[in-house]
């Protein structure tokens, strides 16, 4: 079967590329879908969410009329769209979602990680350091409280980044598909190794379903790129694309607004809180991709 991600099949790629770029939204407002109750989607709401994801691999739902701090909103919505297998990392809450808010104690375990600070976060996909059998395919963010100032997210569909890099130089895509293109060194703690060294590709194709997956971080510390000339040039070019892509979308989520996506590229700007406005987002990382063919929130067969 023809695949647009086959570097030797330029015809399939061109057809897919032209359709993706033509459909891609140029305004983030095109990806906002009002939802009466995220825990019980109507057929029309499901269709609207599906249409947005088809265009950009992501969609924002908006339910500002409901209590924003209710964690069942993102969790139940995700389950209706095929997101069941939460990663549940060791900093996550008991229900598997992570409460992303600045740590009050900078010496705590959470204070060691940038998401739990007021600092900006550069371009990345979630779980880029995971083993290949634990790929993060779906991701959700739900805003329970926005910051006093800042905290915007820039977003870019990873398929669009692939297109821009392939249009620049197909060999760069091939380089970033190498199984040792990007290596995350082992993370050490008081008990020695907390996470083993992990090498893998930036771009990979799911062998069963044929979709494109991306694992990437723009950070320059705790990452090792393959030293060959083509890979180094590919990394530099991808960095330049992300710094100035015309397809980047930006949004500042407010209470009751959430993002669900197939783990697209995203950033976060720095922010400041006040006693009455302390930024709090609930994040879900899933081993599932979004699905819109489920009749209910029952687990797929």
Beta strands, then each sheet from edge to edge (+ up, - down):
strand 1: 32-34
strand 2: 58-62
strand 3: 98-100
strand 4: 121-124
strand 5: 138-145
strand 6: 149-150
strand 7: 153-156
strand 8: 182-184
strand 9: 187-189
strand 10: 192-195
strand 11: 198-200
strand 12: 203-205
strand 13: 212-214
strand 14: 224-225
strand 15: 249-251
strand 16: 257-261
strand 17: 265-268
strand 18: 271-272
strand 19: 280-286
sheet 1: 1+ 2+ 16- 5+ 19- 3+
sheet 2: 4+ 17- 7+ 15-
sheet 3: 6+ 18-
sheet 4: 11+ 8- 14+
sheet 5: 9+ 10-
sheet 6: 12+ 13-
end
